[in-house]
Amino acid sequence: DDLAAKYGKDDLQNGMLGVANLLRIAAPLNLMCSPHDIVVTYQVKCTFTQQPTLILYDNCPGGVGIAEKAYHMRNVLFESAMSIVRDCGCENGCPSCTGPVTEIGPRGKQLPQQLLEAIMRLDCGMAKE
């Protein structure tokens, strides 16, 4: 709840879209699967959690275990996503990292980085302050 309250709805939505785009890149590389094998989406206010929620699931009916593997490797996926955005030479986001600025807004790199840091700090105890 604190995380959602920190950002306006547009910033939260754009930031989550950027994180989802980064995970679409990071997940296949780390899970050793095709980008078509997984789906990454987000909800600013999930009907189940009532909180901002990232959802990664198998794109195969019945699943093949990729989502479960992703859950257990979430620390690696978040670190990989952070590396992608940090190492990208663009200023505000591009199709190679968080997505084009026209899709994710002018703070297209800053917001996903902030959200990833918060996610890692809350979920994984990984972020360095």
BELMO-V324666 format. One record per residue. SS is DSSP state (hx for helix, st for strand, lp for the rest). PSI is psi in whole degrees, -180 to 180 (* if undefined). NEAR is the number of other C-alpha atoms within 12 Angstrom. Layout:
ss=SS psi=PSI near=NEAR
ss=SS psi=PSI near=NEAR
This chain:
ss=lp psi=-39 near=16
ss=hx psi=-39 near=13
ss=hx psi=-46 near=26
ss=hx psi=-37 near=25
ss=hx psi=-23 near=14
ss=hx psi=-25 near=16
ss=lp psi=148 near=21
ss=lp psi=164 near=16
ss=hx psi=-44 near=17
ss=hx psi=-45 near=20
ss=hx psi=-43 near=28
ss=hx psi=-45 near=35
ss=hx psi=-48 near=30
ss=hx psi=-41 near=37
ss=hx psi=-43 near=45
ss=hx psi=-37 near=45
ss=hx psi=-43 near=40
ss=hx psi=-43 near=47
ss=hx psi=-44 near=50
ss=hx psi=-42 near=38
ss=hx psi=-41 near=40
ss=hx psi=-42 near=44
ss=hx psi=-30 near=45
ss=hx psi=-28 near=39
ss=hx psi=-48 near=34
ss=hx psi=-38 near=36
ss=hx psi=-52 near=39
ss=hx psi=-35 near=30
ss=hx psi=-40 near=22
ss=hx psi=-26 near=25
ss=hx psi=-3 near=28
ss=lp psi=53 near=18
ss=lp psi=171 near=24
ss=lp psi=148 near=19
ss=hx psi=-23 near=25
ss=hx psi=-10 near=17
ss=hx psi=-16 near=24
ss=st psi=158 near=33
ss=st psi=134 near=27
ss=st psi=126 near=31
ss=st psi=176 near=25
ss=st psi=159 near=27
ss=st psi=127 near=26
ss=lp psi=-36 near=30
ss=lp psi=97 near=21
ss=lp psi=139 near=16
ss=lp psi=-23 near=11
ss=lp psi=-40 near=12
ss=lp psi=-18 near=13
ss=lp psi=20 near=12
ss=lp psi=166 near=18
ss=lp psi=133 near=31
ss=st psi=132 near=28
ss=st psi=137 near=34
ss=st psi=123 near=30
ss=st psi=127 near=33
ss=st psi=160 near=28
ss=st psi=139 near=28
ss=lp psi=5 near=21
ss=lp psi=129 near=17
ss=lp psi=128 near=11
ss=lp psi=-16 near=10
ss=lp psi=159 near=16
ss=lp psi=13 near=16
ss=lp psi=3 near=20
ss=hx psi=-41 near=31
ss=hx psi=-41 near=27
ss=hx psi=-43 near=17
ss=hx psi=-41 near=24
ss=hx psi=-41 near=31
ss=hx psi=-45 near=22
ss=hx psi=-22 near=17
ss=lp psi=19 near=24
ss=hx psi=-35 near=30
ss=hx psi=-46 near=28
ss=hx psi=-42 near=24
ss=hx psi=-43 near=34
ss=hx psi=-42 near=41
ss=hx psi=-42 near=31
ss=hx psi=-44 near=29
ss=hx psi=-42 near=38
ss=hx psi=-41 near=37
ss=hx psi=-41 near=25
ss=hx psi=-48 near=34
ss=hx psi=-37 near=39
ss=hx psi=-38 near=25
ss=hx psi=-13 near=18
ss=lp psi=137 near=20
ss=lp psi=-2 near=16
ss=lp psi=165 near=22
ss=lp psi=-44 near=21
ss=lp psi=15 near=29
ss=lp psi=147 near=36
ss=lp psi=170 near=26
ss=lp psi=-18 near=24
ss=lp psi=-10 near=27
ss=lp psi=-97 near=37
ss=lp psi=-17 near=46
ss=lp psi=164 near=35
ss=lp psi=147 near=24
ss=hx psi=-35 near=24
ss=hx psi=-20 near=16
ss=hx psi=-36 near=24
ss=hx psi=-1 near=32
ss=lp psi=171 near=27
ss=lp psi=-17 near=24
ss=lp psi=37 near=30
ss=lp psi=-21 near=38
ss=lp psi=-39 near=43
ss=hx psi=-49 near=30
ss=hx psi=-48 near=33
ss=hx psi=-36 near=42
ss=hx psi=-44 near=37
ss=hx psi=-44 near=31
ss=hx psi=-42 near=39
ss=hx psi=-43 near=43
ss=hx psi=-44 near=30
ss=hx psi=-42 near=28
ss=hx psi=-47 near=32
ss=hx psi=-38 near=26
ss=hx psi=-44 near=19
ss=hx psi=-47 near=17
ss=hx psi=-39 near=17
ss=hx psi=-12 near=21
ss=lp psi=32 near=17
ss=lp psi=-32 near=19
ss=lp psi=142 near=20
ss=lp psi=131 near=14
ss=lp psi=* near=9
